[in-house]
Every structure is written in C-alpha cells, then in structure tokens.
Amino acid sequence: MITVGGQTIGHISLSKRSNNWHETQVVIGEKKYWSKGYGQEAFQILIKKAKKIDISKIYLEVRPTNTRAIRAYVKCGFRAIKIIKYPKNKYLSETLRMEIDLNKLGEYIVFDAIRDNGGKGIKARDLLKAIKAKKK
Ligand SMILES: CC(C)(COP(=O)(O)OP(=O)(O)OC[C@H]1O[C@@H](n2cnc3c(N)ncnc32)[C@H](O)[C@@H]1OP(=O)(O)O)[C@@H](O)C(=O)NCCC(=O)NCCS
C-alpha cells in the first residue's frame, strides 16, 4: 500500500514472472495525489526491498501515451525497451515495456555517458563526473 499521513492513496506490487523477471504495477487512485513524487518514492522503496531479496530484473508495461507515468519510471531508472501489440485488446492495443536490471546500474551509467557523448567513447574523468551526477 502507498500511504500518506496514514491514508491509503494507492498500491504498488511486484509479481514473479518467467526467467527471473518480476513485473511491477503501480497505481495512485486519486488525481490530487498525482505528480507529487509519491510514485517515485514508492518505486525507490520497492527497488531497495527487491535488492535485499536478490531480485534484480524488474519490468512494467505502460500505455505509451502515459507521459507522467513514463517520466516517473525513467527517473527511477527504468528504460524503454519495446512496444508490445495487443491487437485483440480494444482498450489497450499496445503498451511500452520498460525494464530495470538492478545489477546493471553501473553499466547503464557508462552506456548513457558514451551515448550522450555521441557514441565516441568517454574519458575516465568525464565518466566519474557522470557517476557523481547520477548519485545526486
Ligand atoms: C503513474 C503514477 C503511479 C505516477 O506516480 P506519481 O506520484 O503521479 O508520479 P511522480 O510525481 O513520482 O512523477 C511524475 C513525473 O512526471 C511529471 N509529469 C506530470 N505530468 C506530466 C505529463 N503530463 N507529462 C510528462 N510528465 C509529467 C511530474 O512533474 C513528475 O516529474 P518530476 O519528478 O520531474 O517533477 C500515478 O500518476 C498514477 O497512478 N496515475 C494513474 C494511474 C496510472 O497511470 N498508472 C500507471 C499504469 S502503468
């Protein structure tokens, strides 16, 4: 449960799926609690708990137009992987799959730093800067 001042405003879950992957789902019920950072806070707690019990691969599916949710997930370290089509589902015909691998966060920083440098490689000094910036 996600609670604020003792009141339940939503929930977040983690369910075991195949090949060591776990799926997370999150919802905050009332609009007045959206965009206040509670979603990201809930993810950070979930991620800490997952690490403690050796869960590293977490994914979610989100409506590709749900920019608020996507921003929250990206800020928590999730990466957009692919669009999944559900042609038979008339309410949700496609989702964006996003993933985080908690064992690869260091690699992510290196990849991102290289990408941001136009794919040209990176000096150790700049890499350290990128790592420091990420820790803030
Ligand atoms: C998705 C959800 C869990 C996110 O939790 P949240 O507490 O609202 O999100 P946060 O406040 O932590 O982060 C949202 C970010 O998106 C930004 N944002 C808000 N509206 C936005 C928009 N329309 N487009 C892009 N970004 C937006 C916020 O400013 C915030 O970014 P910031 O931290 O840089 O300021 C919550 O909004 C929710 O439950 N919504 C309804 C149901 C839903 O969409 N569930 C997700 C199904 S996958």
The ligand as an SDF file (V2000), in Angstrom:
LIG
                    3D

 48 50  0  0  0  0  0  0  0  0999 V2000
    1.6960    6.7080  -12.7710 C   0  0  0  0  0  0  0  0  0  0  0  0
    1.7660    7.1170  -11.3210 C   0  0  0  0  0  0  0  0  0  0  0  0
    1.9300    5.8800  -10.4430 C   0  0  0  0  0  0  0  0  0  0  0  0
    3.0000    8.0090  -11.1180 C   0  0  0  0  0  0  0  0  0  0  0  0
    3.0730    8.4040   -9.7750 O   0  0  0  0  0  0  0  0  0  0  0  0
    3.1560    9.9690   -9.4270 P   0  0  0  0  0  0  0  0  0  0  0  0
    3.3160   10.0880   -7.9570 O   0  0  0  0  0  0  0  0  0  0  0  0
    1.9910   10.6650  -10.0410 O   0  0  0  0  0  0  0  0  0  0  0  0
    4.4870   10.3790  -10.2080 O   0  0  0  0  0  0  0  0  0  0  0  0
    5.6770   11.2890   -9.6960 P   0  0  0  0  0  0  0  0  0  0  0  0
    5.1250   12.5560   -9.1270 O   0  0  0  0  0  0  0  0  0  0  0  0
    6.5820   10.4970   -8.8260 O   0  0  0  0  0  0  0  0  0  0  0  0
    6.4230   11.5550  -11.0720 O   0  0  0  0  0  0  0  0  0  0  0  0
    5.7430   12.0790  -12.1810 C   0  0  0  0  0  0  0  0  0  0  0  0
    6.6770   12.9390  -13.0050 C   0  0  0  0  0  0  0  0  0  0  0  0
    6.0550   13.2740  -14.2350 O   0  0  0  0  0  0  0  0  0  0  0  0
    5.9030   14.6820  -14.3520 C   0  0  0  0  0  0  0  0  0  0  0  0
    4.6590   14.9060  -15.0590 N   0  0  0  0  0  0  0  0  0  0  0  0
    3.4350   15.2290  -14.5750 C   0  0  0  0  0  0  0  0  0  0  0  0
    2.5450   15.3210  -15.5670 N   0  0  0  0  0  0  0  0  0  0  0  0
    3.2160   15.0450  -16.7050 C   0  0  0  0  0  0  0  0  0  0  0  0
    2.8510   14.9670  -18.0700 C   0  0  0  0  0  0  0  0  0  0  0  0
    1.5900   15.1770  -18.4620 N   0  0  0  0  0  0  0  0  0  0  0  0
    3.8050   14.6520  -18.9720 N   0  0  0  0  0  0  0  0  0  0  0  0
    5.0700   14.4210  -18.5890 C   0  0  0  0  0  0  0  0  0  0  0  0
    5.4850   14.4630  -17.2910 N   0  0  0  0  0  0  0  0  0  0  0  0
    4.5690   14.7700  -16.3750 C   0  0  0  0  0  0  0  0  0  0  0  0
    5.9180   15.1850  -12.9170 C   0  0  0  0  0  0  0  0  0  0  0  0
    6.2890   16.5390  -12.8620 O   0  0  0  0  0  0  0  0  0  0  0  0
    6.9870   14.2490  -12.3390 C   0  0  0  0  0  0  0  0  0  0  0  0
    8.2700   14.5960  -12.7870 O   0  0  0  0  0  0  0  0  0  0  0  0
    9.2990   15.3620  -11.8190 P   0  0  0  0  0  0  0  0  0  0  0  0
    9.6270   14.4260  -10.7020 O   0  0  0  0  0  0  0  0  0  0  0  0
   10.4700   15.6550  -12.6830 O   0  0  0  0  0  0  0  0  0  0  0  0
    8.5870   16.6100  -11.3480 O   0  0  0  0  0  0  0  0  0  0  0  0
    0.4660    7.8860  -10.8930 C   0  0  0  0  0  0  0  0  0  0  0  0
    0.4290    9.1530  -11.5560 O   0  0  0  0  0  0  0  0  0  0  0  0
   -0.8040    7.1210  -11.2030 C   0  0  0  0  0  0  0  0  0  0  0  0
   -1.1270    6.1590  -10.5280 O   0  0  0  0  0  0  0  0  0  0  0  0
   -1.5390    7.5660  -12.2230 N   0  0  0  0  0  0  0  0  0  0  0  0
   -2.8090    6.9710  -12.6150 C   0  0  0  0  0  0  0  0  0  0  0  0
   -2.7400    5.5170  -12.9900 C   0  0  0  0  0  0  0  0  0  0  0  0
   -1.5800    5.1920  -13.9130 C   0  0  0  0  0  0  0  0  0  0  0  0
   -1.2940    5.9180  -14.8450 O   0  0  0  0  0  0  0  0  0  0  0  0
   -0.9280    4.0780  -13.5990 N   0  0  0  0  0  0  0  0  0  0  0  0
    0.2270    3.6120  -14.3460 C   0  0  0  0  0  0  0  0  0  0  0  0
   -0.1150    2.4300  -15.1290 C   0  0  0  0  0  0  0  0  0  0  0  0
    1.3160    1.7350  -15.8800 S   0  0  0  0  0  0  0  0  0  0  0  0
  1  2  1  0
  2  3  1  0
  2  4  1  0
  2 36  1  0
  4  5  1  0
  5  6  1  0
  6  7  2  0
  6  8  1  0
  6  9  1  0
  9 10  1  0
 10 11  2  0
 10 12  1  0
 10 13  1  0
 13 14  1  0
 14 15  1  0
 15 16  1  0
 15 30  1  0
 16 17  1  0
 17 18  1  0
 17 28  1  0
 18 19  1  0
 18 27  1  0
 19 20  2  0
 20 21  1  0
 21 22  1  0
 21 27  2  0
 22 23  1  0
 22 24  2  0
 24 25  1  0
 25 26  2  0
 26 27  1  0
 28 29  1  0
 28 30  1  0
 30 31  1  0
 31 32  1  0
 32 33  2  0
 32 34  1  0
 32 35  1  0
 36 37  1  0
 36 38  1  0
 38 39  2  0
 38 40  1  0
 40 41  1  0
 41 42  1  0
 42 43  1  0
 43 44  2  0
 43 45  1  0
 45 46  1  0
 46 47  1  0
 47 48  1  0
M  END
$$$$
